Amino acid sequence: MKKQIAEVAAKSVEVLLADNAGTSALRDGQLLWSLSHLWDQPRYRRQAEQVAEGSERAEAAVRGSLALAEGLAACGYWERARTLVLQSLARCDAADYVGESPEGQPMPKGARCLDDWAQVLSVCTRLLHVRADRELQIAAARAVAAILNYHYHPDLGGLLFAVRGDFFHFDEYWGTCVYSEAALAVLTAMLDEAGRRGETHLCALAGRYLRQHVEAAWDPIEGGIRREYSADVWSAEKPGAVQAAAVGALATLHRYQGGDWEAEWLERVRDYRRKCPADPLAELRCLVRCTREPDEKLDIVN
């Protein structure tokens, strides 16, 4: 499997370098994360070091900064990743913060976005596996509390993509909007954080919410995890990246609390995913989730 991961990681690097959009914090973060899976190959390691050296982008949006923090953490730049994730969380707290929808459109001012929490929690968990840090522990705890107490909508049995800055639910569209990719990412991050803490209750809760989402989002006619729920209707869109994220989430759940349901649904979604190729980065994330522990870490650079 290590060879397969290296092959997909190399393809992800190739695609990201060929992107005509040029350099950005988002691209640099994705590139570093891909390169971290080629760390034992000197030319890729040198490339990662070069990307990391030129990756300071003060003008980056929070989504890009969090992606960069993830990439830096994966490559062992502990202090830089810590600084960036804490700065990003502080920016999210600002009353005038404007996040991005999954389509890249501006969100209502001050909105708390689920994919931001997913990235914050994922990076904090990874860094805390390396060493204890009070501020990172507080940030991780805040992310978990926000997800469970405010984004979870008991009437829907799902996680809202956005809540208001004061954590109340929006009216109309955003008040019922669920995006599978963000929900799957945040639940995967919660499972990892529960594993790091050794909290069986949190693991069970994240597992329950993941099961609810998968069963609700599954297309009962044609199969596949649907992308979006809004206005009481699931969309027909079932992109490959969502299927890959679902397989990765279910593989993580199976590793932490494997049972008949987990095994059955992992195989079911995996079978459907074979019909829906995703971009190399999404494929790599899925493959890594299915083949090795998420807390595997590299040598510390700083």
N, C-alpha and C positions, 0 to 999 in steps of 0.2 A: 504493500500500500504506500510505502514511503516513496517509491519510484513514481507511482501514479500521482501523488500529491505534488512532487517536484515537476512533473510534466504539465499539470494543470496550472501550477504557480508560474512556470515559465511562460505559458500561453497568456496568462493574465498580465504579466509584466509586459509582454510584447504588445498586447492590445492597448494597455494604458499608455505606453510610450508612443504609440502610433496615433493617439487621440489628437485631433487637430485643434482641440480647445486650448492646448498649451498647458503651462504649469498652473496649478492652483493648490490650495491647502487640501481640498477634497481629493484631487488626483494624487498628490504627494502622499497623503495618508493611506489611500488604497494601494499605491505602489509599494510603500514601505511594508504594509501588512502582507502583501504578496511576496515580497522579497524575503521576509522573515522565514518563509518556508523553503528558502533556498540558501539559508545562512551558512551551510557547510560547504558551499561552492564559492571559492575566493572571488571570482569576478562579480558574482551577484552581491556578495557581502560588501565589496568596494563600492558597487553601485548604490547600495542602501546607505552607506556612509556619506556618499556624495549628495544623495537626495536629502538626507537628514540635515546636512550642513547648510543647505540652501532653502530650508523649509519654513523659515520664520516669515509669516505673512500676517502682519498686524491688521490688514484690512479684510481678512477672511470672515465669511459668515460663520455663525456658530456651528452649523452642520459641517462645514469644512474644517473648522478648528477641532471639533470632536473626532472627525475621521483622522486628522493628523495626530491627535493624541493617541488614538488607537494604534496607528502605525508605529509611532515612536515607542509606545509601550511594548509592542510585539518585538521590536528590534533591541530592546533593553535600555532605551533612553529614559530611565525611570524618573529622574528629576524634571526633565523637560515635559514628559507626559503628565506628571502630577501638576505642574504649574498650569499647563494648558487646560486640563480638564476642570480644575478649580476656577480658573478665569472664565471658562465657558459657562459654568454653572452660575457664576455671579452675573454674567451677561443675561442669562435666561431669567434671572430674578428681577431685572429692571422693568419698571412699569411701561417703558416705551419699546421693549423688546418686540421685534417682528420676526417670527420664525417662518418656516417654509412648509407648505403643504407637500404631500407626496408628489404632486405634479410640479413642484418648484415655484408655486405662486405664493405671494405674501399672505401670512395668516393675520387674523385680527390682532391689533396691538395688545401686547401683554399675555397672549395665549401661551399656555403650557402645552408643549407638544410631546406626544408619547415617544417618538423616535429620538428626541433629545434625551429623555430619561433613559432610554435603552442604551444609548452610547455612553452617557455618564456612568451608569451602573456597570456596564461591561468593562470600561477602562478602570474604574475604581477597584473592581473585583480582581482584575488582573494584577494591578499594582500592589494590592493588599496581599496577594499570594506571595509576593517577594519580601515585603517588610510591612510591619504595622505602622500606621500613620493616623493620628486622631482626626485630622481634617478630611482625609479620604473616607474614613469610617463614617463620619457624620454625613458626608455627601452621599455615600451608598445608602445609609439609613433613610435619608431624605427621599431618595429616588424610590426606594421600596415603599415607603409610607405614601408617597404621592400616587403611585400606581394602584396600590390596594385601596386607599381611602377615597380617592377622588376620580381617577380614570375608570375604575371598574364601575360598570352600570348594571346593578342587579336585575333590573327589569329586562335588559337586553341579554344579560349573561355574557357580556363582552367588554372589551377595553376601548373606551372612546379615544380617538386620535388626539383630541384637544379639549382642554377645559380652560375657563377664564383665568386671568391672573390671580384672582382671589380664590381660585379652585372651585367655584361654582360652575355648574354646567351651562353651556350656551343654550340659547333658544334655537329652534328650527334646525338648520342643516348640521352644524357642528355638535349639536346636542345629542345626535343619534348616530354620528358617523364613526364607523369602525374600518380601519385599514388592516388587512391581514398581515402585510409585511412588517409594519410597526408593532402590531400585537405579538407576532411570533418572535420578533427580535427581543422585545422587552421580557417576554415570558422565559425565553432561553437565558437571558441575562439573570433573571430572578432565580432560576434553577441553579446556575453557577454560583450565585451569591449565597444561596441556601446551602449548597455543598461546601463552600468555603467556611461558612459559619458553623456548619454541622447542625443546622436547624431543621429538624424533620417536619415541623409544622409548616414552615415557610415553603419547604419543598413540596409538601402535600398540597398546599394551597395553589402554588404555581402550576402544579400538575393538573389540579382540578380545572383551573381556568384555561389551561391549554387544551384539555379534553373538550371543554365546552366550546371553545373557539373552533377547533378542528371539525367537530360534529356539525356545528351550525354553518360553517363556511363551505362544507363539502357539498358539491353539486350532486343531488340524489339521482339525477337522470343520467348525466354523462360522466360524472366523476370529476375530481380536481378541486382544489381549494380556490374559492372565489376571492377576488381582490378586495372588494369594497361593499360595505353595507351602509345604506343611507335611505332615508324616507321609507323605512320599513321594507326595503327590497335589497336583495343581494344582486350585485352586478353580474353579468355573464363573463366578464373578463377574468381569465385564469393564466396569467403570464408565467413563464418558466421560472423567473426569479422567486415568485411566491411559492411555487411548488418546491423549489430547492430550499427555501427558508423553512418550509413546513417539515421537510424530511430532516433537516438539521435540528430543528426543535424537538421533533419526536425521537430522534436518535439520542439527544441529550436526556430527555425524559426517561427513555428506556434504560440508559446507563445508570441514572440515579434511582429509579424505582420501577424496574422492568416488570411487566405482568402481561397477561393475555391481551388486554386492550391495547397496550403500547405496542406489542409485537404485531398484532393484527393491523393496526392503523399505520404503523411504520411501513409495513410491506405494501399496504393498499396505496398509500400516497407515493411511495417509491415507484411502484408499477406505473402510476399515472405520469409521474415526472419524466419517465423515459420517453414519453411522447412530446415533451415540452422542453427542448434544450434552452438553457439560460446562458448568459454571458459568462466568460471564464471566471470572473471574480465571484459571482454567485455560485458557480459550480465548485470553486475552490473552498468557499466557506462551508458548503454542504459536505464536501468530501472530508474536510478537517473535522467537522462535527461528528461524522460517522466513523472516523478511524482513530482519533486520539484525543487525549484529555485536553480540555480547553485551557487549563492552567499551566500547561507546559511552558517553560520560560527559558530565555536565553541568558547568556552572561550579561551582567550589568555593565553598561557603558559608563555611567556616571553615578 
